[in-house]
Every structure is written in structure tokens, then in C-alpha cells.
């Protein structure tokens, strides 16, 4: 029995709520075999980021090269790449790739801790995005890329269209950081067309990995041969269901509550 193959190039999250671990759980739930190229090892939970240990770029390249030579990769997702050197290393290998590339431009953790070095933003814009077919920023990431504030749904829609036009790709702009409390609205801008995806707000304890999960679900859909619109709809539904079925624990030391998306739940 064969299944489609997707590769994620991202950081390893020891709490398994985000990064490579979230991607693999999402891929498996959607019937895709996942390959991983580790960019960083991150000591973190939804409540804090303690340490980011970057893997040498040459080792990252070796992982990607070996996987592309060995497997019929149907789609690639990039997540946390951390530095300009890592972004350049990845960009060199995906420049001529025939499979679709989904870029989740991970810049800041849910805790507010930076996950990208300051000099790396330009490399994302100049080296990574021109080699991608889809990008999946959240509102703070889109604000950094566009150097502007996004404070309304109309501005979110305009930002998605501007990013799509600027980088000649599709932009799925996530709305989870919007100020609207009752519902979250995502925007997909592609080839001059715009689609909207809406879900009610869910009140949950501190979590992370929502963006990773959505981008991984979109990547899985593309790997399985879905159109961009179909893959986006599936990704939005899957992520909302994963949030709705979140697992919740209480920290034995701080007493704080932690929630993790249930990426293995079927939709």
C-alpha cells in the first residue's frame, strides 16, 4: 500500500504541540506519509521557550537532499528556519522543485519569544517566497512582511492580496490574531481571486501549533492532489476541529493550564 509523501522542514518542539511533531501528526491524520528535515531543536512548551539550538545549515541541506533523492515527495512545507543561513540553504534545494512548496513564515512563538533572527526576514522575502506556491502567514507575520498594521478584516483582505501579488504566489492569511472576538476569518488570495473561511472563536488555555497544523494540513491536501481551494478548506476545517478537541492539562509546578491541539482527530 502506498500513500502520498510530504516533507516538512522545521524545528523540533519537545512538547510535541508545534513544529515537526505537529506536522507529522497532521500528515498522518490526513493519510500522508511525513518526512522531516530538522532546522532547530527547541526546548519549549506552550507557556515558554527556553532554548533554540540551530542545526548547522550543511546538516539541514544534507537531510533535504537525501530525502528528495530517495522519495517521490509530492509537497513540501517549511516552518521555523531561524536564520538567514538556514533560509538560503533551503532555498537552494527547492528552487527547481516540481512539487508545491508551502511556506509558513514562522517568526514569533505564541509566547512572544522570537523564532527568527533579525537578519532573516529579508532572506524570507528575497530567497524563500519566490520559490514557493503558497504562504500561510498570521497577521503579525504579515505586518512584518508588509511593514504595516492590520486592524480590520478589510485590511486583512487587502494584505493577503498584496502579499500574493508581491511574491507571485497564493497567500492564505490566518485571522486568529485579529481583534474580532466572536469569529476568526481566514483569507485565501490566489490568481486575483479571494476566498474566505470562517470559524467561531474558541476559548482555550495557552496553546501553540495552530499555524503549523493549518499549514501542514494544507500541504497534505496538495500532496493528495487536491486543488488549492479544496486543500485550504480542508486545512481550515481540520485545524478548527483540532482546536475544538484540544487536550488540556495543568502544570504540576506552576498550576497553569496548557492545551494542545488534537491533530490526530479525524474530521
KOLLO-223347 format. One record per residue (C-alpha): residue number from 1; residue in one letter; x negated, y, z negated. Coordinates in steps of 0.02 Angstrom, whole numbers, plus 50000, padded with zeros to 5 digits. Example, Ala and Ser with C-alpha at 12.3 -4.5 7.8 and 13.67 -1.06 7.14 Angstrom:
KOLLO-223347
k:1; r:a; px:49385; py:49775; pz:49610 $
k:2; r:s; px:49316; py:49947; pz:49643 $
END
This chain:
KOLLO-223347
k:1; r:x; px:50000; py:50000; pz:50000 $
k:2; r:x; px:49932; py:50172; pz:50047 $
k:3; r:x; px:49976; py:50346; pz:49985 $
k:4; r:x; px:49929; py:50519; pz:50040 $
k:5; r:x; px:49771; py:50591; pz:49963 $
k:6; r:x; px:49747; py:50765; pz:49891 $
k:7; r:x; px:49589; py:50837; pz:49815 $
k:8; r:x; px:49584; py:50964; pz:49675 $
k:9; r:x; px:49429; py:51071; pz:49647 $
k:10; r:x; px:49449; py:51146; pz:49475 $
k:11; r:x; px:49400; py:51149; pz:49293 $
k:12; r:x; px:49421; py:51007; pz:49169 $
k:13; r:x; px:49535; py:51050; pz:49022 $
k:14; r:x; px:49501; py:50944; pz:48868 $
k:15; r:x; px:49680; py:50968; pz:48807 $
k:16; r:x; px:49744; py:50899; pz:48974 $
k:17; r:x; px:49877; py:51033; pz:48993 $
k:18; r:x; px:49797; py:51129; pz:49136 $
k:19; r:x; px:49658; py:51110; pz:49264 $
k:20; r:x; px:49612; py:50944; pz:49342 $
k:21; r:x; px:49714; py:50845; pz:49216 $
k:22; r:x; px:49875; py:50939; pz:49254 $
k:23; r:x; px:49840; py:50921; pz:49440 $
k:24; r:x; px:49815; py:50733; pz:49430 $
k:25; r:x; px:49975; py:50707; pz:49330 $
k:26; r:x; px:50071; py:50812; pz:49455 $
k:27; r:x; px:49996; py:50722; pz:49606 $
k:28; r:x; px:50038; py:50552; pz:49531 $
k:29; r:x; px:50217; py:50603; pz:49492 $
k:30; r:x; px:50242; py:50655; pz:49674 $
k:31; r:x; px:50166; py:50498; pz:49749 $
k:32; r:x; px:49996; py:50566; pz:49795 $
k:33; r:x; px:49826; py:50494; pz:49751 $
k:34; r:x; px:49719; py:50630; pz:49674 $
k:35; r:x; px:49532; py:50658; pz:49694 $
k:36; r:x; px:49437; py:50779; pz:49582 $
k:37; r:x; px:49285; py:50890; pz:49603 $
k:38; r:x; px:49240; py:50967; pz:49435 $
k:39; r:x; px:49187; py:51150; pz:49437 $
k:40; r:x; px:49180; py:51180; pz:49248 $
k:41; r:x; px:49206; py:51088; pz:49086 $
k:42; r:x; px:49318; py:51193; pz:48975 $
k:43; r:x; px:49342; py:51171; pz:48788 $
k:44; r:x; px:49518; py:51240; pz:48765 $
k:45; r:x; px:49696; py:51218; pz:48706 $
k:46; r:x; px:49850; py:51323; pz:48745 $
k:47; r:x; px:49801; py:51428; pz:48593 $
k:48; r:x; px:49618; py:51465; pz:48629 $
k:49; r:x; px:49471; py:51448; pz:48747 $
k:50; r:x; px:49311; py:51404; pz:48655 $
k:51; r:x; px:49182; py:51362; pz:48788 $
k:52; r:x; px:49165; py:51365; pz:48977 $
k:53; r:x; px:49022; py:51258; pz:49043 $
k:54; r:x; px:48999; py:51279; pz:49231 $
k:55; r:x; px:48941; py:51130; pz:49333 $
k:56; r:x; px:48791; py:51175; pz:49444 $
k:57; r:x; px:48857; py:51228; pz:49616 $
k:58; r:x; px:48749; py:51098; pz:49703 $
k:59; r:x; px:48833; py:50962; pz:49599 $
k:60; r:x; px:49004; py:51033; pz:49641 $
k:61; r:x; px:48959; py:51029; pz:49826 $
k:62; r:x; px:48897; py:50851; pz:49812 $
k:63; r:x; px:49064; py:50795; pz:49738 $
k:64; r:x; px:49164; py:50880; pz:49876 $
k:65; r:x; px:49051; py:50817; pz:50017 $
k:66; r:x; px:49058; py:50638; pz:49956 $
k:67; r:x; px:49247; py:50640; pz:49939 $
k:68; r:x; px:49276; py:50719; pz:50110 $
k:69; r:x; px:49159; py:50591; pz:50190 $
k:70; r:x; px:49242; py:50444; pz:50102 $
k:71; r:x; px:49429; py:50479; pz:50103 $
k:72; r:x; px:49561; py:50543; pz:50226 $
k:73; r:x; px:49602; py:50697; pz:50123 $
k:74; r:x; px:49772; py:50766; pz:50175 $
k:75; r:x; px:49769; py:50927; pz:50071 $
k:76; r:x; px:49651; py:51022; pz:49955 $
k:77; r:x; px:49689; py:51132; pz:49805 $
k:78; r:x; px:49565; py:51248; pz:49722 $
k:79; r:x; px:49588; py:51310; pz:49546 $
k:80; r:x; px:49460; py:51378; pz:49423 $
k:81; r:x; px:49296; py:51408; pz:49516 $
k:82; r:x; px:49220; py:51528; pz:49387 $
k:83; r:x; px:49077; py:51612; pz:49482 $
k:84; r:x; px:49028; py:51685; pz:49650 $
k:85; r:x; px:48904; py:51542; pz:49674 $
k:86; r:x; px:49041; py:51412; pz:49648 $
k:87; r:x; px:49159; py:51501; pz:49767 $
k:88; r:x; px:49026; py:51511; pz:49903 $
k:89; r:x; px:48983; py:51328; pz:49877 $
k:90; r:x; px:49164; py:51276; pz:49901 $
k:91; r:x; px:49196; py:51395; pz:50046 $
k:92; r:x; px:49051; py:51324; pz:50145 $
k:93; r:x; px:49127; py:51150; pz:50140 $
k:94; r:x; px:49309; py:51193; pz:50176 $
k:95; r:x; px:49276; py:51317; pz:50316 $
k:96; r:x; px:49309; py:51190; pz:50454 $
k:97; r:x; px:49426; py:51076; pz:50360 $
k:98; r:x; px:49580; py:51022; pz:50459 $
k:99; r:x; px:49684; py:50985; pz:50304 $
k:100; r:x; px:49783; py:51129; pz:50224 $
k:101; r:x; px:49695; py:51219; pz:50080 $
k:102; r:x; px:49796; py:51291; pz:49936 $
k:103; r:x; px:49705; py:51422; pz:49832 $
k:104; r:x; px:49763; py:51453; pz:49654 $
k:105; r:x; px:49654; py:51604; pz:49611 $
k:106; r:x; px:49629; py:51564; pz:49427 $
k:107; r:x; px:49560; py:51719; pz:49340 $
k:108; r:x; px:49627; py:51728; pz:49162 $
k:109; r:x; px:49688; py:51594; pz:49041 $
k:110; r:x; px:49861; py:51603; pz:48963 $
k:111; r:x; px:49773; py:51656; pz:48803 $
k:112; r:x; px:49700; py:51808; pz:48893 $
k:113; r:x; px:49524; py:51736; pz:48899 $
k:114; r:x; px:49431; py:51768; pz:49064 $
k:115; r:x; px:49403; py:51615; pz:49175 $
k:116; r:x; px:49313; py:51707; pz:49315 $
k:117; r:x; px:49150; py:51804; pz:49314 $
k:118; r:x; px:49167; py:51988; pz:49362 $
k:119; r:x; px:49069; py:51973; pz:49525 $
k:120; r:x; px:49176; py:51828; pz:49586 $
k:121; r:x; px:49333; py:51924; pz:49633 $
k:122; r:x; px:49256; py:51992; pz:49794 $
k:123; r:x; px:49197; py:51817; pz:49841 $
k:124; r:x; px:49376; py:51752; pz:49824 $
k:125; r:x; px:49437; py:51888; pz:49942 $
k:126; r:x; px:49295; py:51877; pz:50067 $
k:127; r:x; px:49246; py:51693; pz:50067 $
k:128; r:x; px:49384; py:51584; pz:49995 $
k:129; r:x; px:49551; py:51657; pz:50053 $
k:130; r:x; px:49502; py:51669; pz:50238 $
k:131; r:x; px:49481; py:51479; pz:50235 $
k:132; r:x; px:49650; py:51443; pz:50153 $
k:133; r:x; px:49825; py:51418; pz:50218 $
k:134; r:x; px:49917; py:51459; pz:50057 $
k:135; r:x; px:49878; py:51558; pz:49899 $
k:136; r:x; px:49976; py:51547; pz:49736 $
k:137; r:x; px:49933; py:51696; pz:49625 $
k:138; r:x; px:50032; py:51751; pz:49474 $
k:139; r:x; px:50074; py:51934; pz:49451 $
k:140; r:x; px:49916; py:51982; pz:49351 $
k:141; r:x; px:49807; py:51897; pz:49483 $
k:142; r:x; px:49899; py:51985; pz:49624 $
k:143; r:x; px:49874; py:52151; pz:49534 $
k:144; r:x; px:49687; py:52120; pz:49527 $
k:145; r:x; px:49677; py:52071; pz:49710 $
k:146; r:x; px:49779; py:52223; pz:49765 $
k:147; r:x; px:49718; py:52347; pz:49632 $
k:148; r:x; px:49897; py:52397; pz:49595 $
k:149; r:x; px:50034; py:52369; pz:49465 $
k:150; r:x; px:50182; py:52255; pz:49500 $
k:151; r:x; px:50326; py:52303; pz:49387 $
k:152; r:x; px:50483; py:52259; pz:49484 $
k:153; r:x; px:50549; py:52120; pz:49595 $
k:154; r:x; px:50540; py:52237; pz:49744 $
k:155; r:x; px:50356; py:52269; pz:49709 $
k:156; r:x; px:50328; py:52081; pz:49688 $
k:157; r:x; px:50405; py:52050; pz:49859 $
k:158; r:x; px:50300; py:52187; pz:49938 $
k:159; r:x; px:50142; py:52120; pz:49855 $
k:160; r:x; px:50173; py:51944; pz:49922 $
k:161; r:x; px:50194; py:52012; pz:50097 $
k:162; r:x; px:50040; py:52122; pz:50083 $
k:163; r:x; px:49931; py:51978; pz:50023 $
k:164; r:x; px:49997; py:51865; pz:50161 $
k:165; r:x; px:49959; py:51997; pz:50293 $
k:166; r:x; px:49791; py:52047; pz:50222 $
k:167; r:x; px:49721; py:51869; pz:50217 $
k:168; r:x; px:49821; py:51793; pz:50360 $
k:169; r:x; px:49896; py:51655; pz:50256 $
k:170; r:x; px:50054; py:51612; pz:50160 $
k:171; r:x; px:50072; py:51687; pz:49986 $
k:172; r:x; px:50177; py:51605; pz:49850 $
k:173; r:x; px:50182; py:51741; pz:49717 $
k:174; r:x; px:50238; py:51671; pz:49550 $
k:175; r:x; px:50354; py:51779; pz:49445 $
k:176; r:x; px:50330; py:51703; pz:49273 $
k:177; r:x; px:50238; py:51857; pz:49208 $
k:178; r:x; px:50375; py:51977; pz:49262 $
k:179; r:x; px:50463; py:52083; pz:49131 $
k:180; r:x; px:50634; py:52011; pz:49177 $
k:181; r:x; px:50684; py:51901; pz:49029 $
k:182; r:x; px:50836; py:51807; pz:49095 $
k:183; r:x; px:50761; py:51730; pz:49251 $
k:184; r:x; px:50598; py:51705; pz:49343 $
k:185; r:x; px:50589; py:51738; pz:49528 $
k:186; r:x; px:50451; py:51674; pz:49642 $
k:187; r:x; px:50420; py:51742; pz:49817 $
k:188; r:x; px:50352; py:51648; pz:49968 $
k:189; r:x; px:50291; py:51761; pz:50108 $
k:190; r:x; px:50238; py:51672; pz:50267 $
k:191; r:x; px:50228; py:51722; pz:50450 $
k:192; r:x; px:50335; py:51876; pz:50421 $
k:193; r:x; px:50471; py:51778; pz:50331 $
k:194; r:x; px:50514; py:51788; pz:50146 $
k:195; r:x; px:50596; py:51657; pz:50034 $
k:196; r:x; px:50647; py:51672; pz:49851 $
k:197; r:x; px:50651; py:51539; pz:49716 $
k:198; r:x; px:50741; py:51573; pz:49552 $
k:199; r:x; px:50748; py:51485; pz:49384 $
k:200; r:x; px:50815; py:51533; pz:49212 $
k:201; r:x; px:50693; py:51588; pz:49078 $
k:202; r:x; px:50643; py:51452; pz:48954 $
k:203; r:x; px:50591; py:51500; pz:48777 $
k:204; r:x; px:50443; py:51389; pz:48732 $
k:205; r:x; px:50294; py:51390; pz:48613 $
k:206; r:x; px:50123; py:51436; pz:48681 $
k:207; r:x; px:50084; py:51333; pz:48835 $
k:208; r:x; px:49968; py:51334; pz:48985 $
k:209; r:x; px:49950; py:51248; pz:49153 $
k:210; r:x; px:50110; py:51313; pz:49234 $
k:211; r:x; px:50015; py:51389; pz:49380 $
k:212; r:x; px:49906; py:51234; pz:49401 $
k:213; r:x; px:50060; py:51124; pz:49404 $
k:214; r:x; px:50152; py:51227; pz:49534 $
k:215; r:x; px:50001; py:51239; pz:49649 $
k:216; r:x; px:49968; py:51053; pz:49631 $
k:217; r:x; px:50150; py:51011; pz:49669 $
k:218; r:x; px:50143; py:51121; pz:49824 $
k:219; r:x; px:49982; py:51036; pz:49877 $
k:220; r:x; px:50059; py:50865; pz:49851 $
k:221; r:x; px:50207; py:50913; pz:49960 $
k:222; r:x; px:50092; py:50969; pz:50100 $
k:223; r:x; px:49990; py:50809; pz:50083 $
k:224; r:x; px:50151; py:50710; pz:50102 $
k:225; r:x; px:50193; py:50801; pz:50264 $
k:226; r:x; px:50324; py:50923; pz:50200 $
k:227; r:x; px:50339; py:51093; pz:50281 $
k:228; r:x; px:50277; py:51241; pz:50180 $
k:229; r:x; px:50455; py:51292; pz:50139 $
k:230; r:x; px:50502; py:51115; pz:50084 $
k:231; r:x; px:50341; py:51095; pz:49983 $
k:232; r:x; px:50371; py:51262; pz:49898 $
k:233; r:x; px:50549; py:51216; pz:49850 $
k:234; r:x; px:50490; py:51050; pz:49780 $
k:235; r:x; px:50349; py:51135; pz:49684 $
k:236; r:x; px:50466; py:51262; pz:49605 $
k:237; r:x; px:50592; py:51128; pz:49553 $
k:238; r:x; px:50457; py:51012; pz:49487 $
k:239; r:x; px:50374; py:51148; pz:49384 $
k:240; r:x; px:50537; py:51209; pz:49309 $
k:241; r:x; px:50583; py:51030; pz:49261 $
k:242; r:x; px:50410; py:51003; pz:49186 $
k:243; r:x; px:50434; py:51159; pz:49081 $
k:244; r:x; px:50610; py:51108; pz:49032 $
k:245; r:x; px:50546; py:50938; pz:48973 $
k:246; r:x; px:50394; py:51011; pz:48883 $
k:247; r:x; px:50313; py:50913; pz:48743 $
k:248; r:x; px:50295; py:51011; pz:48581 $
k:249; r:x; px:50177; py:50982; pz:48435 $
k:250; r:x; px:50124; py:51076; pz:48278 $
k:251; r:x; px:49939; py:51106; pz:48249 $
k:252; r:x; px:49884; py:51015; pz:48090 $
k:253; r:x; px:49764; py:51156; pz:48043 $
k:254; r:x; px:49847; py:51320; pz:48095 $
k:255; r:x; px:50029; py:51265; pz:48091 $
k:256; r:x; px:50055; py:51348; pz:48261 $
k:257; r:x; px:50164; py:51262; pz:48389 $
k:258; r:x; px:50090; py:51204; pz:48554 $
k:259; r:x; px:50187; py:51150; pz:48707 $
k:260; r:x; px:50128; py:51054; pz:48861 $
k:261; r:x; px:50220; py:51036; pz:49024 $
k:262; r:x; px:50285; py:50860; pz:49055 $
k:263; r:x; px:50207; py:50844; pz:49227 $
k:264; r:x; px:50243; py:50658; pz:49232 $
k:265; r:x; px:50432; py:50684; pz:49226 $
k:266; r:x; px:50519; py:50639; pz:49387 $
k:267; r:x; px:50638; py:50764; pz:49468 $
END
